[in-house]
Amino acid sequence: MKKLLIIALGLSILACKEEAPKDYVELTGKITNKYGDSIFIQNRGTGYFKSIPLKEDGSFNDTLKVEPGVYTFFDGNETTNLYLKNGYDINMSLDTKMFDETVKYSGTGSE
């Protein structure tokens, strides 16, 4: 009986543990035929601006603490808009030679 009580208590403690929601966006991706050495995320309404360095292969990753809203992604030549909200985990890919036709999003918040 004691073993059953200990097991039940252990399971109830594990079941009650909730993970705190992430207070940031994780943004990752890869750019083929990159124009520069960084990308930029901006929201003119809130004044938010972030420069994210690109690796040699065009990949990038960063965490962003943002207010929910529409942000501009700029690769040095073209722009696209994306909705960002803390807790999202977004991966994007694109080829700058056909920017609009190749932008793809995946991950939490990409719907």
mmCIF file of the C-alpha atoms, coordinates in Angstrom:
data_MODEL
# 
_entry.id   MODEL 
# 
loop_
_atom_site.group_PDB 
_atom_site.id 
_atom_site.type_symbol 
_atom_site.label_atom_id 
_atom_site.label_alt_id 
_atom_site.label_comp_id 
_atom_site.label_asym_id 
_atom_site.label_entity_id 
_atom_site.label_seq_id 
_atom_site.pdbx_PDB_ins_code 
_atom_site.Cartn_x 
_atom_site.Cartn_y 
_atom_site.Cartn_z 
_atom_site.occupancy 
_atom_site.B_iso_or_equiv 
_atom_site.pdbx_formal_charge 
_atom_site.auth_seq_id 
_atom_site.auth_comp_id 
_atom_site.auth_asym_id 
_atom_site.auth_atom_id 
_atom_site.pdbx_PDB_model_num 
ATOM 1   C CA . MET A 1 1   ? 0.000  0.000  0.000   1.00 0.00 ? 1   MET A CA 1 
ATOM 2   C CA . LYS A 1 2   ? 2.854  2.377  0.836   1.00 0.00 ? 2   LYS A CA 1 
ATOM 3   C CA . LYS A 1 3   ? 4.475  1.688  -2.541  1.00 0.00 ? 3   LYS A CA 1 
ATOM 4   C CA . LEU A 1 4   ? 1.231  2.494  -4.329  1.00 0.00 ? 4   LEU A CA 1 
ATOM 5   C CA . LEU A 1 5   ? 0.892  5.737  -2.367  1.00 0.00 ? 5   LEU A CA 1 
ATOM 6   C CA . ILE A 1 6   ? 4.483  6.747  -3.180  1.00 0.00 ? 6   ILE A CA 1 
ATOM 7   C CA . ILE A 1 7   ? 3.979  5.984  -6.882  1.00 0.00 ? 7   ILE A CA 1 
ATOM 8   C CA . ALA A 1 8   ? 0.704  7.932  -6.963  1.00 0.00 ? 8   ALA A CA 1 
ATOM 9   C CA . LEU A 1 9   ? 2.325  10.876 -5.187  1.00 0.00 ? 9   LEU A CA 1 
ATOM 10  C CA . GLY A 1 10  ? 5.269  10.849 -7.616  1.00 0.00 ? 10  GLY A CA 1 
ATOM 11  C CA . LEU A 1 11  ? 2.980  10.744 -10.641 1.00 0.00 ? 11  LEU A CA 1 
ATOM 12  C CA . SER A 1 12  ? 0.833  13.581 -9.331  1.00 0.00 ? 12  SER A CA 1 
ATOM 13  C CA . ILE A 1 13  ? 3.905  15.762 -8.781  1.00 0.00 ? 13  ILE A CA 1 
ATOM 14  C CA . LEU A 1 14  ? 5.118  15.086 -12.317 1.00 0.00 ? 14  LEU A CA 1 
ATOM 15  C CA . ALA A 1 15  ? 1.672  15.760 -13.768 1.00 0.00 ? 15  ALA A CA 1 
ATOM 16  C CA . CYS A 1 16  ? 1.449  19.139 -12.024 1.00 0.00 ? 16  CYS A CA 1 
ATOM 17  C CA . LYS A 1 17  ? 4.719  20.429 -13.406 1.00 0.00 ? 17  LYS A CA 1 
ATOM 18  C CA . GLU A 1 18  ? 3.969  22.882 -16.194 1.00 0.00 ? 18  GLU A CA 1 
ATOM 19  C CA . GLU A 1 19  ? 6.645  24.333 -18.380 1.00 0.00 ? 19  GLU A CA 1 
ATOM 20  C CA . ALA A 1 20  ? 6.688  28.098 -18.406 1.00 0.00 ? 20  ALA A CA 1 
ATOM 21  C CA . PRO A 1 21  ? 5.942  29.493 -21.858 1.00 0.00 ? 21  PRO A CA 1 
ATOM 22  C CA . LYS A 1 22  ? 8.973  30.850 -23.702 1.00 0.00 ? 22  LYS A CA 1 
ATOM 23  C CA . ASP A 1 23  ? 9.254  34.617 -23.439 1.00 0.00 ? 23  ASP A CA 1 
ATOM 24  C CA . TYR A 1 24  ? 11.040 34.866 -26.772 1.00 0.00 ? 24  TYR A CA 1 
ATOM 25  C CA . VAL A 1 25  ? 10.793 33.872 -30.437 1.00 0.00 ? 25  VAL A CA 1 
ATOM 26  C CA . GLU A 1 26  ? 13.360 31.449 -31.772 1.00 0.00 ? 26  GLU A CA 1 
ATOM 27  C CA . LEU A 1 27  ? 14.058 32.416 -35.381 1.00 0.00 ? 27  LEU A CA 1 
ATOM 28  C CA . THR A 1 28  ? 16.236 30.148 -37.519 1.00 0.00 ? 28  THR A CA 1 
ATOM 29  C CA . GLY A 1 29  ? 16.715 29.710 -41.218 1.00 0.00 ? 29  GLY A CA 1 
ATOM 30  C CA . LYS A 1 30  ? 18.888 29.589 -44.284 1.00 0.00 ? 30  LYS A CA 1 
ATOM 31  C CA . ILE A 1 31  ? 19.315 31.997 -47.175 1.00 0.00 ? 31  ILE A CA 1 
ATOM 32  C CA . THR A 1 32  ? 20.624 30.749 -50.495 1.00 0.00 ? 32  THR A CA 1 
ATOM 33  C CA . ASN A 1 33  ? 22.536 33.321 -52.583 1.00 0.00 ? 33  ASN A CA 1 
ATOM 34  C CA . LYS A 1 34  ? 22.776 35.786 -49.688 1.00 0.00 ? 34  LYS A CA 1 
ATOM 35  C CA . TYR A 1 35  ? 23.370 39.490 -50.391 1.00 0.00 ? 35  TYR A CA 1 
ATOM 36  C CA . GLY A 1 36  ? 25.184 40.463 -47.234 1.00 0.00 ? 36  GLY A CA 1 
ATOM 37  C CA . ASP A 1 37  ? 26.460 39.190 -43.930 1.00 0.00 ? 37  ASP A CA 1 
ATOM 38  C CA . SER A 1 38  ? 23.333 39.997 -41.861 1.00 0.00 ? 38  SER A CA 1 
ATOM 39  C CA . ILE A 1 39  ? 19.549 40.065 -41.942 1.00 0.00 ? 39  ILE A CA 1 
ATOM 40  C CA . PHE A 1 40  ? 17.377 42.598 -40.160 1.00 0.00 ? 40  PHE A CA 1 
ATOM 41  C CA . ILE A 1 41  ? 14.104 42.312 -38.244 1.00 0.00 ? 41  ILE A CA 1 
ATOM 42  C CA . GLN A 1 42  ? 12.172 45.522 -37.652 1.00 0.00 ? 42  GLN A CA 1 
ATOM 43  C CA . ASN A 1 43  ? 8.849  46.788 -36.337 1.00 0.00 ? 43  ASN A CA 1 
ATOM 44  C CA . ARG A 1 44  ? 8.455  50.510 -36.936 1.00 0.00 ? 44  ARG A CA 1 
ATOM 45  C CA . GLY A 1 45  ? 5.439  50.761 -34.636 1.00 0.00 ? 45  GLY A CA 1 
ATOM 46  C CA . THR A 1 46  ? 7.345  49.582 -31.566 1.00 0.00 ? 46  THR A CA 1 
ATOM 47  C CA . GLY A 1 47  ? 10.785 50.771 -32.665 1.00 0.00 ? 47  GLY A CA 1 
ATOM 48  C CA . TYR A 1 48  ? 12.131 47.220 -32.502 1.00 0.00 ? 48  TYR A CA 1 
ATOM 49  C CA . PHE A 1 49  ? 15.245 46.580 -34.616 1.00 0.00 ? 49  PHE A CA 1 
ATOM 50  C CA . LYS A 1 50  ? 17.583 43.584 -34.597 1.00 0.00 ? 50  LYS A CA 1 
ATOM 51  C CA . SER A 1 51  ? 20.513 42.682 -36.825 1.00 0.00 ? 51  SER A CA 1 
ATOM 52  C CA . ILE A 1 52  ? 21.208 38.940 -37.063 1.00 0.00 ? 52  ILE A CA 1 
ATOM 53  C CA . PRO A 1 53  ? 24.536 37.778 -38.510 1.00 0.00 ? 53  PRO A CA 1 
ATOM 54  C CA . LEU A 1 54  ? 24.540 35.169 -41.273 1.00 0.00 ? 54  LEU A CA 1 
ATOM 55  C CA . LYS A 1 55  ? 26.959 32.271 -41.168 1.00 0.00 ? 55  LYS A CA 1 
ATOM 56  C CA . GLU A 1 56  ? 29.129 31.476 -44.194 1.00 0.00 ? 56  GLU A CA 1 
ATOM 57  C CA . ASP A 1 57  ? 26.540 28.989 -45.500 1.00 0.00 ? 57  ASP A CA 1 
ATOM 58  C CA . GLY A 1 58  ? 23.714 31.552 -45.200 1.00 0.00 ? 58  GLY A CA 1 
ATOM 59  C CA . SER A 1 59  ? 22.176 30.049 -42.070 1.00 0.00 ? 59  SER A CA 1 
ATOM 60  C CA . PHE A 1 60  ? 21.118 32.109 -39.065 1.00 0.00 ? 60  PHE A CA 1 
ATOM 61  C CA . ASN A 1 61  ? 19.589 31.658 -35.634 1.00 0.00 ? 61  ASN A CA 1 
ATOM 62  C CA . ASP A 1 62  ? 18.671 34.012 -32.832 1.00 0.00 ? 62  ASP A CA 1 
ATOM 63  C CA . THR A 1 63  ? 16.196 34.543 -30.039 1.00 0.00 ? 63  THR A CA 1 
ATOM 64  C CA . LEU A 1 64  ? 14.049 37.668 -30.103 1.00 0.00 ? 64  LEU A CA 1 
ATOM 65  C CA . LYS A 1 65  ? 11.973 39.172 -27.291 1.00 0.00 ? 65  LYS A CA 1 
ATOM 66  C CA . VAL A 1 66  ? 9.128  40.891 -29.096 1.00 0.00 ? 66  VAL A CA 1 
ATOM 67  C CA . GLU A 1 67  ? 5.710  42.418 -28.692 1.00 0.00 ? 67  GLU A CA 1 
ATOM 68  C CA . PRO A 1 68  ? 3.176  40.442 -30.771 1.00 0.00 ? 68  PRO A CA 1 
ATOM 69  C CA . GLY A 1 69  ? 2.865  41.986 -34.212 1.00 0.00 ? 69  GLY A CA 1 
ATOM 70  C CA . VAL A 1 70  ? 3.917  42.169 -37.835 1.00 0.00 ? 70  VAL A CA 1 
ATOM 71  C CA . TYR A 1 71  ? 7.651  42.554 -38.381 1.00 0.00 ? 71  TYR A CA 1 
ATOM 72  C CA . THR A 1 72  ? 9.664  43.272 -41.508 1.00 0.00 ? 72  THR A CA 1 
ATOM 73  C CA . PHE A 1 73  ? 12.385 40.817 -42.524 1.00 0.00 ? 73  PHE A CA 1 
ATOM 74  C CA . PHE A 1 74  ? 15.076 42.467 -44.688 1.00 0.00 ? 74  PHE A CA 1 
ATOM 75  C CA . ASP A 1 75  ? 17.932 40.545 -46.304 1.00 0.00 ? 75  ASP A CA 1 
ATOM 76  C CA . GLY A 1 76  ? 19.797 43.575 -47.652 1.00 0.00 ? 76  GLY A CA 1 
ATOM 77  C CA . ASN A 1 77  ? 17.824 43.757 -50.885 1.00 0.00 ? 77  ASN A CA 1 
ATOM 78  C CA . GLU A 1 78  ? 14.212 42.603 -50.417 1.00 0.00 ? 78  GLU A CA 1 
ATOM 79  C CA . THR A 1 79  ? 11.667 42.462 -47.612 1.00 0.00 ? 79  THR A CA 1 
ATOM 80  C CA . THR A 1 80  ? 8.845  40.262 -46.423 1.00 0.00 ? 80  THR A CA 1 
ATOM 81  C CA . ASN A 1 81  ? 6.498  40.573 -43.473 1.00 0.00 ? 81  ASN A CA 1 
ATOM 82  C CA . LEU A 1 82  ? 6.064  37.992 -40.751 1.00 0.00 ? 82  LEU A CA 1 
ATOM 83  C CA . TYR A 1 83  ? 3.966  37.826 -37.603 1.00 0.00 ? 83  TYR A CA 1 
ATOM 84  C CA . LEU A 1 84  ? 6.036  37.246 -34.467 1.00 0.00 ? 84  LEU A CA 1 
ATOM 85  C CA . LYS A 1 85  ? 4.907  36.441 -30.957 1.00 0.00 ? 85  LYS A CA 1 
ATOM 86  C CA . ASN A 1 86  ? 6.910  35.180 -27.981 1.00 0.00 ? 86  ASN A CA 1 
ATOM 87  C CA . GLY A 1 87  ? 6.696  31.393 -27.782 1.00 0.00 ? 87  GLY A CA 1 
ATOM 88  C CA . TYR A 1 88  ? 6.990  30.919 -31.539 1.00 0.00 ? 88  TYR A CA 1 
ATOM 89  C CA . ASP A 1 89  ? 9.744  28.761 -33.020 1.00 0.00 ? 89  ASP A CA 1 
ATOM 90  C CA . ILE A 1 90  ? 9.987  29.727 -36.685 1.00 0.00 ? 90  ILE A CA 1 
ATOM 91  C CA . ASN A 1 91  ? 12.315 28.370 -39.341 1.00 0.00 ? 91  ASN A CA 1 
ATOM 92  C CA . MET A 1 92  ? 12.449 30.105 -42.696 1.00 0.00 ? 92  MET A CA 1 
ATOM 93  C CA . SER A 1 93  ? 14.261 29.450 -45.934 1.00 0.00 ? 93  SER A CA 1 
ATOM 94  C CA . LEU A 1 94  ? 14.577 31.442 -49.140 1.00 0.00 ? 94  LEU A CA 1 
ATOM 95  C CA . ASP A 1 95  ? 16.642 31.943 -52.269 1.00 0.00 ? 95  ASP A CA 1 
ATOM 96  C CA . THR A 1 96  ? 17.346 35.612 -52.994 1.00 0.00 ? 96  THR A CA 1 
ATOM 97  C CA . LYS A 1 97  ? 17.326 35.004 -56.761 1.00 0.00 ? 97  LYS A CA 1 
ATOM 98  C CA . MET A 1 98  ? 13.578 34.269 -56.516 1.00 0.00 ? 98  MET A CA 1 
ATOM 99  C CA . PHE A 1 99  ? 12.793 35.813 -53.140 1.00 0.00 ? 99  PHE A CA 1 
ATOM 100 C CA . ASP A 1 100 ? 8.970  35.918 -53.083 1.00 0.00 ? 100 ASP A CA 1 
ATOM 101 C CA . GLU A 1 101 ? 8.572  32.567 -54.820 1.00 0.00 ? 101 GLU A CA 1 
ATOM 102 C CA . THR A 1 102 ? 10.885 30.693 -52.449 1.00 0.00 ? 102 THR A CA 1 
ATOM 103 C CA . VAL A 1 103 ? 10.142 32.084 -48.962 1.00 0.00 ? 103 VAL A CA 1 
ATOM 104 C CA . LYS A 1 104 ? 9.016  29.144 -46.807 1.00 0.00 ? 104 LYS A CA 1 
ATOM 105 C CA . TYR A 1 105 ? 8.123  29.015 -43.114 1.00 0.00 ? 105 TYR A CA 1 
ATOM 106 C CA . SER A 1 106 ? 7.880  26.050 -40.766 1.00 0.00 ? 106 SER A CA 1 
ATOM 107 C CA . GLY A 1 107 ? 7.622  25.472 -37.035 1.00 0.00 ? 107 GLY A CA 1 
ATOM 108 C CA . THR A 1 108 ? 5.411  26.786 -34.253 1.00 0.00 ? 108 THR A CA 1 
ATOM 109 C CA . GLY A 1 109 ? 3.759  30.030 -35.359 1.00 0.00 ? 109 GLY A CA 1 
ATOM 110 C CA . SER A 1 110 ? 4.335  29.485 -39.067 1.00 0.00 ? 110 SER A CA 1 
ATOM 111 C CA . GLU A 1 111 ? 0.701  28.668 -39.842 1.00 0.00 ? 111 GLU A CA 1 
# 
